[in-house]
Amino acid sequence: MFNTPTIFSLTLLLTLPLLFFYSSHILPPKHPLIPPPTHSSLFRRAILSSIHPLTESTRANSPPKIVFLFLTNTDLHFAPLWQKFFNPKHQNLYNIYVHAYPSSAVKNPGGVFHNRFIAAKKTQRASPTLISAARRLLSAAILDDPLNYYFALVSQTCIPLHSFHYTYKTLFHDSHQPTESTRLSYIEVLSEEPQLWDRYNARGENVMLPEVPFEKFRVGSQFFILTRKHSLMVVKERKMWNKFRLPCLNVESCYPEEHYFPTLLSMKDLKGVSQHTLTRVNWTDSVGGHPHTYNPTEVSPELIRTLRVSNTSSSYLFARKFAPECLPALMEMADDVIFRE
């Protein structure tokens, strides 16, 4: 026969599960039960940071900055050229952020790129991952410095066509854009393209409806220069992003990064975008969806001058696509041609 202490212990052991079960229904939860966030922590913090904008006095005493967002899956082959572009006397006028494919073992070139790499995820063509990478870069830059104003997305194959001084003056001292409210984002927005219908239905016929009707669907360059206002718009937006992030069924016609940004900005604020890009790309002999790649024999002062010429009032500021072997030739004429005022 069991003694009293043994009976008490057995009773307690049997009743403990019941106590835990009923307490979860009777007692209030330790933490409020809230729905999972629709944005990642990075995006959410970037959005919240815009709630408290800079005061006018802070803006007056602190010049706005250009943000350079490098999206790469290889080493930054032209880092030495960019190092010369980022003149030390302008260090309070720019910031740099790099999104490097995690498994590609991209080397940190040091210098101005030191500690400029953000947490990255895998990217792949014909998928929404390149949009995600650009959104992560924008979010990190928005959160990092409230003075970041213009956000220039470039690739590892991009080179500057002018000095930093010229680039800054073009963006911030354009006589047609005297104030922050009137400054434009520079992004290509095209409504006519031979394969536009196939691109629109790459995820399935009419899948983009109702958020994105075909007549509102646009195509443009993957690389752009956005204002802080439009960068925040990209980070906040969800409805259209949920459409563009759907998997592609026809990968031959699927280039989400060339569609999402121009479509979003043209639908939300067409008057606020230039509808042209400041990054020169040569599509005359494209192969497999890639533009012409310049090789060392093509690099010359004449090429740089030609690449600068634009059909708009603004000169092109950057150009792609250059083979890594072009670096010596570019460095040789950097001071006397590319960065000469």
HELIX and SHEET records of a PDB file:
HELIX    1   1 THR A    4  ILE A   26  1                                  23    
HELIX    2   2 SER A   41  SER A   49  1                                   9    
HELIX    3   3 GLU A   56  ASN A   61  1                                   6    
HELIX    4   4 ALA A   79  PHE A   85  1                                   7    
HELIX    5   5 PRO A   88  LEU A   93  5                                   6    
HELIX    6   6 PRO A  102  SER A  104  5                                   3    
HELIX    7   7 GLY A  111  PHE A  113  5                                   3    
HELIX    8   8 THR A  129  ASP A  144  1                                  16    
HELIX    9   9 PHE A  164  PHE A  172  1                                   9    
HELIX   10  10 GLU A  180  THR A  182  5                                   3    
HELIX   11  11 LEU A  196  TYR A  200  1                                   5    
HELIX   12  12 PHE A  214  LYS A  216  5                                   3    
HELIX   13  13 ARG A  228  LYS A  236  1                                   9    
HELIX   14  14 LYS A  239  PHE A  244  1                                   6    
HELIX   15  15 VAL A  251  SER A  253  5                                   3    
HELIX   16  16 PRO A  256  GLU A  258  5                                   3    
HELIX   17  17 TYR A  260  ASP A  269  1                                  10    
HELIX   18  18 LEU A  270  GLY A  272  5                                   3    
HELIX   19  19 PRO A  296  GLU A  298  5                                   3    
HELIX   20  20 PRO A  301  ARG A  308  1                                   8    
HELIX   21  21 PRO A  324  CYS A  326  5                                   3    
HELIX   22  22 LEU A  327  GLU A  332  1                                   6    
HELIX   23  23 ALA A  334  ILE A  338  3                                   5    
SHEET    1   A 4 TYR A  94  ALA A 100  0                                        
SHEET    2   A 4 LYS A  65  THR A  72  1                                        
SHEET    3   A 4 ASN A 148  SER A 155  1                                        
SHEET    4   A 4 ILE A 225  LEU A 226 -1                                        
SHEET    1   B 3 ILE A 159  PRO A 160  0                                        
SHEET    2   B 3 PHE A 318  ARG A 320 -1                                        
SHEET    3   B 3 THR A 279  VAL A 281  1                                        
SHEET    1   C 2 SER A 185  GLU A 188  0                                        
SHEET    2   C 2 VAL A 273  GLN A 275  1                                        
END                                                                             
